[in-house]
Amino acid sequence: MFKDEEEKLMHFRDLTEIMENTGQKKIHDNFTAKVMSRISEESETSRSFSFRRLFSTNLKFGFQYSVTRTECAFYFFLTGFFYFILGLIMMIGLPLPAVMQNNGWLSIQPLFGLLLSVELTAIGINVYKNGDSAFHLVRAGTLLYAALIILNGWLGVLYIKVPVVIIFTAVFSVTGLIIAVLLGLAIDHYHQETIFSEVRG
Amino acid sequence: MDQKTEAEIVIRVLKGDRQAYALLVEEYKTPIYNLAYRMTNNVEDAEDMAQETFLRSFRELSRYDTNRRFYTWLYTISLNLIRNYLKKTGFRKNDSRNANVSSDVETIALREADDADMSHKDREKQIEICLQKLSTELRELLVLRFYQGLSFEEIAVITGLSQSAVKMRVYRGLEKLRKYIQKM
């Protein structure tokens, strides 16, 4: 198949030779200096937050390859969906012991799950629609998600005095934070989708 | 510049030695500028695109995978920028450019009626004019393959296409290019 295609290309040798032998356009000498001065200007005005820097480690874990815009958005949608289902289950009502039924913290958990779901879905939509340009906002949104998880876990420990529930809350919060780290790593491994991604094999 | 040197420079830059990035700019400024020039057919736009490519790659350097050649990454960034730019501004420009192209074409056709008599420079110009008539996708592939001299394998890495898909599209691009030239 390849040989066949190469033979086909040989029929255009007259055109390809001209293109191959066309000289390169010279760019002016101070181009590099211009780029470097723009970099200096930018670096002084903005220092972007990076999850990779925050969680920098020599361990080989995370994403081996670049994460495309669609993949990155999908992770957020998936996490949002997870919290949506969790929120619904809690809203429909799991049987709670009488001692816990009037607990303020527990009563806001369904709403908290739905809030996270809305936030993560909104981030996913933002990533999908705006790609690269949305990433400062997406990073901030992911940090907010992590902060809400920590806050919720902390409040849970303060309000609930039952040891088993405290352990359950801690596990739930840690899981949430692991998800936040994974989402952060996905953002850091984000790579622009190439123009041909839609036909990528 | 080999891959190891590129990776070392990138690590230096990431560790804070910003000036080391100038080595990468110096190494790749000509191909990136030429890619932008062949795509936009405008010197000022090409310089803007090339500058933007290097700025973008600097900003995103922490995402660069050192197992990959730096220039393939740079080309991917550049192509995305060019694509977006052409999508935003190119439509109207292309219309006016095509109008210019038509008048250029007529002039050349009148001046050089016989293909055999055409000088090498005229053929070069003719191809350049017809290249602008191709779709962005096909033009990119022809520019990468023939003006930039990249292999099908390298183009496949840059575009995310399979090698056979690149070959097919290059073939299709050449076919169209030939048709446009014959119409002149």
Interface residues (C-beta under 8 A of the other chain):
Chain A: M1 F2 E5 E6 K8 L9 F12 L15 T16 I18 M19 E20 T22 Q24 K25 K26 I27 F31 T32 K34 V35 M36 R38 I39 S40 E42 S43 S48 S50 R52 R53 Y65 S66 D188 H189 Y190 H191 Q192 E193 T194 I195 F196 S197 V199 R200 G201
Chain B: R18 Q19 Y21 A22 V25 E26 K29 T30 P31 Y33 N34 Y37 V43 A46 E47 A50 Q51 F54 L55 F58 R59 S62 R63 D65 T76 I77 L79 N80 R83 H120 R123 E124 I127 T136 E137 E140 L142 F146 Y147 G149 I158 T159 G160 L161 S162 Q163 S164 A165 K167 M168 V170 Y171 L174 E175 L177 R178 I181
